[in-house]
Structure formats: structure tokens, C-alpha cells
């Protein structure tokens, strides 16, 4: 306990007597200060015991004493010590009445007790209290360290809750409660998720105080730019010095645990990258042996393969895909064909995606994808090298990728699921249990991101502050995600190709996430809205439109009718209301104008797609 007026009164060497304010002697004393100024208030900080002899005061003037005492009480002075036998043989009655009126404790200091003795007594008591606090802090640190080493973060939280006579909770990067002590505080800790998220968005280290049922202190944990966890400490009152030592010790120990976990996590990522490389190379038995208990459970059930890209990688690929507009229509058809056949024939899926997705740029250059490893002419090692990369944390350029990693890993941890996450530059590869919490969290994150994009930056900021799965970034950063169909270890290469196909479609459609099953079960027509396909259709049909604009025939409508009737002259002519010889003449004119033969099925397919693309665009 810090020194109080009561402890000074009971100090046997000081011989102090209480003359007023007997009911307020339990107030802590921060310092003892002697001043003979008529107005010492400007030099007071609050919490002082002021010592005077009334050298410059008219201590017998009731009005002057009332003003004097009132100003002292207003400045936070906790007591007034008056030395008798110096200028006054006794404390003037005016001062006693003024002190009683303001409720300010008034202590009589005998002549044989110098002010220095009182100051020394206060100083010694403060020093003793600080020593006790430091000693208690070291004891708390030893106990917290012991619990952290024996029982982990849960034991540390239990010890900390006992030290502060309150409760403590640990949160992960997403704001979810990881552990709490004691158990009765779980609901209180759960209500602070929003506050933890806001703390996470501030540069680390950061702290905040939250009011409510308790006084709660929040502290971020971690040494990086973004907090990796947070600690909450709830108490009935403000923390004392010893409790503060305990909290700081807990922060240091939990930070060390967090950083150690990061090192272990990096090692797990390297193992995960090796497991993924083996799966994509078709070495399932070796992959199981390396995975062991770490990822073994993931390989015993159907999983989904997720591919995600950040804005810069996605934009580079989109520019390359836009440059191959001359073959865009063919690539779209083969992409859908490959989507339907990819699971059964990875080689076929790999060829389709290679033509439809266009060349890969930057870190993705020369990546034919895992499907190529299983397809004709594809080397098994090439697929593994495509995703092995450097298993390092995602950089600031891929902040949304980093947020996606946090969301997926936190969801898997809460559900007790195994998840394999392999960052690869501006790309992210994830293997997660089919139908599990990690896949669901990925979908929710993508949905929140698309909603924030559609509503603008203000909505993105609001989403970031109210939803666990909402993206934190409100900048114009893009993220595209492709999700494979459920697969097993033997079909990992096919699942990778499916995810790449879905990723390519998401990129062209401007979607955040596309599932491969959408491609296999859907129609080809939505894919024709791509700018490259429309440009191809316009260049192919423009000569026919220019011919029709002169009034010399209706070649575009005739071509559409003939193709829709699969080349049946009589049925198509009937639809147009013309003689079949007229239709034959028009089709010869089409061949002359476009410079291609309609006997070629590829030409008929391209013309039909061009007509569909223009119809989809409303032209």
C-alpha cells in the first residue's frame, strides 16, 4: 500500500495530531511539499500533503482561510500540515473551520518534528511500496514463465488472472477468442471481438482501454507491422504497479510464444510445400509419409484446392490474355470443355487451360500448371516446381492475400481442421477439407470483398470494422480466387488445373471467387462477355455488317438462321421466308467476304460464337 495520511498519523516518530478531516485519512499521499507561498496552487500536481507555517498568510482571517483552503482542495491537495510554535502557538481557529468546511484533513505538526522528517517518511514509504511492487512483479514473472513453459498460453492466462484479481483472454489475428481464464469470463471476452479488430488495424505495438462491466486493457502481440494476436485483461479497478509488472511480463512471454510459433509455422509451410509438390507430381505415398500427423488427416478425406492471386499478378495475366484476342473464342470453348473433362483427364484439362488462359507472366511464367505434369509431354517435376517457390510470408503488395491466409488458418484452427497453406510470391495455394470451416471462411471472405467493391471504399471500411471475415484493406486492391471440385490425393494435379481454370474465369469476369463446379455445370454463354471475345467477334462479323448496311442482302441474319438449323437449307430458308437457292447464294457471299469455307467445322464454330457474343452484348 502507498503511504496515506493515516499511516503518517500513526507514525510514532512524527507525533502528528488530526485537527480536521478525520474521516478522510485513508487518502494516498503522492508527496510531502513545504511552501509558504500565499498561493501555491500553480505548483501543485495533486495528491500532495502541503506543509506550512503560515509565514505569509493571515491565518486568523476566516474569509482569507476559506479562499485558501478551497483553492488547495480544488487543486487536489490531500492534506494540510500546520507547524505550531513557529509563527502561531496553535492552529488558528479560522483555518480549522475552513478545513472542516471543505473536508480537507488538517494535521498539527509539533515544533520538534521538522518538515524534513515528514518528507523523509513519505519518501521512504513510497520507496518501500515500489520495492514491494518490483519484488511482487519479479515473483509474478517467475510464476507466469513457469506456467507458460508447463501449460502454455492457457496456464499463463490462469496465472495472470490470479495476479490481477480479474480475468485474461487471448485472441488470434482474426479477433476470435483462443483461450480465456477463468472460464466464467468467456462471454465477456467474446464481446470484445470488434475492439480487438480495431486494435489489430493499428500499427503494432498498440493498446487500448475499454469500459463496460470491467475495466479492460487490450494489448497487441507480435513484432511485425500487423499484430498476430491480442491480450485482454479485465479488472474491477485500474492496475497497480505490481499488476502492471505482471501484465507486461505476460505480454513479453506471449509475444515470444507468438514469434516462436511464427518460426514453427514457417517450418510447417516448408513441409507443406514439399507435400504439395509430391501430390502434384503423383507421388501420393511419399506425400503421406512426409505429411505424417501434421497434414496426414487432410489427405484421408476429400479436399478442395484453392488458388488465389493478388492484384498485380492478376492484372499482368489479364493483359497477356487480352493480347491473344485472336484465339480468345477458341480458348473459351476449350476452357469449358477442359473443365468438364479435367477431373477425368488432367492432361486434357492442362492443354485447354494453356490455350484459354494465355501465357503466364512474372512469377507464374512457364507454369503450365499441375495438369501439365499429368498430361502428355508434361514433366512431373515441373508441376512441383511451379508451386514450391519460397515458403515465406506474403509481402505488403499482397495484403489481401495475407488477410485471406489469416482468415482461413483461424477458421481451421477453431474447427480443429488440418489446412495446408503455401504462399508462392503473389499466388497462394491452399488445400482444405471439403465442406470444412476453412473453405467456408474463404467463401465468406470473397463475398465480403465483392460486396465492399460494389459499394465503394466507405462500405469496405465499414465492413472491415464490423465483420471478422471482412477484408481490412479499403484500397483499390484486387484479389481473385479459384476453387477446385472435391478431390483426393491421387487427383491433386487435376484439382490444381481446375482451380487454375476457375481462377482464369474469375479474372476475366471481374469476380473475386469462382468455383470449378460453376464452369462444369454452367453455360458457355456467360464466358462470351469477355472483351477479347467481343473484339474477335466484331472483327469477324464487321465485313458482313458493312455489306448488309448497303442494302444488298441480309447476310448476318441468314448466317445465323443457317447455323442454328445445322446447315439444313430448307428449314433455314423457311425461317427466313426465302427460297433455298437464295440462301445458298447468300452463304457463298459469306464465304467470299470472310475468306473462309463454311465446310470447315472450326469456321462454323467461330462464326456461331461470334454471333452469340454480339447477341450477348446487345449488338
HUJO-V788144 format. One record per backbone hydrogen bond with DSSP energy under -1.0 kcal/mol. NH is the residue of the N-H (numbers start at 1). CO is the residue of the C=O. If there is no record, write none. Layout:
BEGIN
NH:CO  NH:CO
END
This chain:
BEGIN
5:27  6:25  8:4  9:5  10:6  14:11  15:11  17:108  19:106  20:106  24:21  29:3  30:47  33:49  35:51  43:40  44:41  47:76  49:31  50:79  51:33  52:81  59:57  61:58  65:61  66:62  67:63  68:64  69:65  70:66  71:67  72:68  73:69  74:70  75:71  76:73  77:72  78:48  79:48  80:105  81:50  82:107  83:52  84:109  85:88  96:92  97:93  98:94  99:95  100:96  101:97  102:98  103:99  104:99  106:20  107:80  108:17  109:82  113:110  118:114  119:115  120:116  121:117  122:118  123:119  124:120  125:121  126:122  127:123  128:124  129:125  130:126  131:127  132:128  133:129  134:130  135:131  136:132  137:133  138:134  139:135  140:136  141:137  142:138  143:139  144:140  145:141  146:142  147:143  148:144  149:145  150:146  151:147  156:152  157:153  158:154  159:155  160:156  161:157  162:158  163:159  164:160  166:161  167:234  168:181  169:232  170:179  171:230  172:176  175:172  178:170  179:170  181:168  185:182  186:183  189:185  190:186  191:187  192:189  193:190  196:192  197:193  198:194  199:195  200:196  201:197  202:199  204:225  208:218  210:216  215:235  216:210  217:233  218:208  219:231  220:206  221:229  228:221  229:221  230:171  231:219  232:169  233:217  234:167  235:215  244:240  245:241  246:242  247:243  248:244  249:245  250:246  251:247  252:248  253:249  254:250  255:251  256:252  257:253  258:254  259:255  260:256  261:257  262:258  263:259  264:260  265:261  266:262  267:263  268:264  269:265  270:266  271:267  272:268  273:269  274:270  275:271  276:272  277:273  278:274  279:275  280:276  281:277  282:279  283:278  284:282  287:283  288:284  289:285  290:286  291:287  292:288  294:291  295:291  296:292  303:487  304:432  306:430  307:482  308:428  309:480  310:426  314:310  315:311  316:312  317:313  318:314  319:315  320:316  321:317  322:318  323:319  324:321  327:324  328:325  331:327  332:328  333:329  334:330  335:331  336:332  337:333  338:334  339:335  340:336  341:337  342:338  345:341  349:345  350:346  351:347  352:348  353:349  354:350  355:351  356:352  357:353  364:361  365:362  367:364  368:366  375:371  378:375  383:379  384:380  385:381  386:382  388:384  392:390  398:395  402:398  403:399  404:400  405:401  406:402  407:403  408:404  409:405  410:406  411:407  412:408  413:409  414:410  415:411  417:412  420:431  422:429  424:427  427:424  428:308  429:422  430:306  431:420  432:304  434:302  436:433  440:436  441:437  442:438  443:439  444:440  445:441  446:442  447:443  448:444  449:445  450:446  451:447  452:448  453:449  454:450  455:451  456:452  460:456  461:457  462:458  463:459  464:460  465:461  467:463  477:475  480:309  481:512  482:307  483:514  484:305  487:303  491:488  492:489  495:491  496:492  497:493  498:494  499:495  500:496  501:497  502:498  503:499  504:500  505:501  506:502  507:503  508:504  509:505  511:506  514:481  516:483  518:515  520:516  521:517  522:518  527:524  528:525  529:526  530:527  534:530  535:531  536:532  537:533  538:534  539:535  540:536  541:537  542:538  545:541  546:542  547:543  548:544  549:545  550:547  551:548  558:554  559:555  560:556  561:557  562:558  563:559  564:560  565:561  566:563  567:562  568:565  572:568  573:569  574:570  575:571  576:572  577:573  578:573  583:579  584:580  585:581  586:582  587:583  588:584  589:585  590:586  591:587  592:588  593:589  594:590  595:591  600:597  604:600  605:601  606:602  607:603  608:604  609:605  610:606  611:607  612:608  613:609  614:610  615:611  616:612  617:613  618:615  619:614
END
